Amino acid sequence: MEVKITEKKENILLGRIEIKAHIKFSGATPSNVLVTEALAKEFKSTPELVLIKHIYNQFSLQEALVTAEIYKTAESKKKVQVNKKKKKAKVEGEQAAAPAKKGK
């Protein structure tokens, strides 16, 4: 997966960096976990501090536009973001399944 940052805005008040990125991939559209790991690697951060807002994909193209937020600290993320039970369970399930797939 190839990641190209198209827009980067630092929000000092909320303690985060708001980005828009263009990704190129092969096969199916990458999951939020894969995109999170790629952005964390790009910004030298941990995946826990990266929040994917949207992945916009066009039909039959191997490209997508991603909007995300990368927080500076876990405390700033906790203050700003409120996860609903359903979304929190989905994220935890994806993170638990991702390491299991890598081991195979």
Buried (B, 14 or more C-beta within 10 A) or exposed (E): BEBEBEEEEEBEEBBBBBBBBBBEBEEEBBBBBBBBBBBBEBBEBEBEBBBBEEBEBEEEEBBBBBBBBBBBEEEBBEEBEEEEEEEEEEBEEBBEEBEEEEEE
